[in-house]
Structure formats: C-alpha cells, structure tokens
Amino acid sequence: MPDSKKSYDVVIFGCNRIGSTVLTKAQKLGKSVLVIDYHPERVQQLMKQKVPCMYGDVSDTSILSKINFKTTKIVISTVQDERVNLLIAKKVRQLNKKTLRFLTADHHDHAVMLYNAGADYVLMPHRIGGQYAASLLEDVLPSKQKLQKIKKEHITE
C-alpha cells in the first residue's frame, strides 16, 4: 500500500484499457502516479512493475479518504459508473479545488451530468475512438508506410 501522506501528480481510477495507456504516458512524462483498481490481478501486475497502487472499490468513500490529494494535478477515472464518477468529482473538489478531474461516461446525458458536477473533461470512449479513427484516415491515406508504423506501435503496446 502506498504512503497515505504522499501526494501524487496523477491519480488513476481503473487501469485496464484506457487507464493503462494513461499510466504509460504519465510515466513517460515523469509524473508520479497512483493507481486505484478494483481487480486484484491488475493490482498484482502493477505491484510487480513497482507502480504505486491500491486495491479498492472507489464507490467506497473510505478509499478516497486514504489518498492525499494536496498536490495532485489531475485525477482520471476510467470507471464508467456515473455514480462513482459523481462521487469522485465532488470529493476531489472538496479536497483540492485545483485538481483537474477527467471522468468517463458512456452516454451523452451522463457526460452532461458530470460536467454539471464539475468535471473538467469527460472521456467518452466511443467518441474518442471515432475521433482517432477519423484522424488516422487523414494521416494515413497519403502514406501506407505511415500506417505500417502506427500498426507496429499499436501491436507493441
């Protein structure tokens, strides 16, 4: 279990698909990261990689009280439960008004609700996927070699 007095630059709730990509980028940027995940196997993997992490269900408010948000710059929740994200939005705002809150929604109505609760940005995976696919179209139509490079990077990830 990480030191409850230490504050991290980035706190990630859920480290499976989106969260693992965010973790990799945050580490490459030299940011200190804490991951909270509900899946014991994922937490074990992160521990083996020496990534500060905690096992827990974020809908349990005691998990949030164990985290020092004093200097946290950004919280990213990849959890798609709107009640959990509302809880994160409100609790993190109480603990540190400067912390950016990136939350996840699977429906437009949920995204609006999270914005109204103070989310700084709402991730909508299907929308992000569509935007990425559209940008690939623009980038790779003139160059099959560029697509091959992106494909190799994708497979490596």
N, C-alpha and C positions, 0 to 999 in steps of 0.2 A: 504494500500500500504506500502511495506517495506521501510525503511530508505534508500534513494539512496546513502548515504555516507557509509553505512555499506557494508563490503565485506564478502562474504560467502565462505566457503571451497568448496562447491559443488553447481553448478547451473544446474538445470534440466529443459530442454525444452520438455514439453509434459509429463504429469503424469498420463497416463492411464495404460495400461498393463505393459509394461517394466518399465516405469518411476515410477510407484507406488512401484514396487519391489526394484528398486534402492533407492528410498526415504527411505523405511523401513530399508534397510541395512545401508545407510549413517547415519540415526538417531541412529541405534544400535551402530555404531562406534563412536558416539559422535560428528559427524561433523555438522557444521552449514550449512543449506541447504536453497536455494531459488528456488522456482518452478515457471516457467512461463508456462501458459497453455491457450489455445485458447477456451476452453469450460467453459462457465460461471458456470455451475453446479459443475464442478470439482473444480474450484476456490473457490466456496462457501463451498464445503466439506472441502477443505484444510484450509480455514479460521476458520471453526468450530473446526478443530483439532489444531488450533493455529500454523499452518505451514506457515512460511513466503512465500508469493506467490504474483504473479501479473497476471492479465488477460491481454492477448495480443497475437497478431499475430507476430511471430518473423520475418516474411518477411518484417515487417515494421521496418526499421533500427532505428527508434526512441526508440523502446523497448530496443535494445542493448545499446543505449547511456544512458539509465536510470539505468544501472547496474554497480556497482563498481567492476571491475574485479581485483583490485590491489593485493589482496592476494588469489584469487580463485585458488584452486589447480586443479580442474577438472570441465569441462563442459561436460554434457551428453545430447545429443539431441536424442530423440526417434522419432522425426518427420521424416517421410520417404520421404520428398520432397527434391530432390538433390539440387535444387536452394537455398532452405533455409539453408541446411547444408553447402553449399559452402560459403554462406554469414556468417554463424557462424564461420566457420574455419578461414576465412580471417579477420573478425572484431575482434575476440578474440585474434588472433595472434598480431594484431596491438595494442591491449590494454594491453596484458600481454603475452609475449613470453613463459613464464614458465608454463602457464596454459595448462594442458593436455586436448585434445579435443577428446571425444568419440562421433562419429556421426553414423547415421543409414542409411543403404542403402538396397534396396530390390533387386538389381541386381549387378552382379559382375562388370560390366562396371562402375556403379555408385560408387562402393566401390573404384575402382582404381582411379577414378577421385577425390574422397575425399582424398585418400592417397596422391595423387599428389598435392592437395591443402593444405596439412599439417596436415591432421587428424592423431592423434596418434594411434587410433584404430577405425575400422569401424564395428559396430554391424550389423550383417545380421541375423534377427530373424529366418528365416527358417534354416539357418546353425547352429545357437546356439541351436535351438530346436532339430535338428538332433543329435548334439553332446551330448546334455543332455540325450536324449533317449538312445543313444549308451552307455553312462556311466551308466545309470540305468540298462541296460542289464547286464553289467559286475558286478555291485554291488548287484543286487537282485537275479540273477539266483541261487546262492547257498543258499539264505535265503528269504523265503516268509515272515518271520517276519519283516525283514528289509523293504520290500516293503510295508507292512502294516503301518509301522512307517512313511515312506515317504508319503504314501497316506493320513494319518491323518494330517500330516503337510501341505500337499497341500490343503486339504479341509479347514483347519483352516485359511490359507492365503486367 
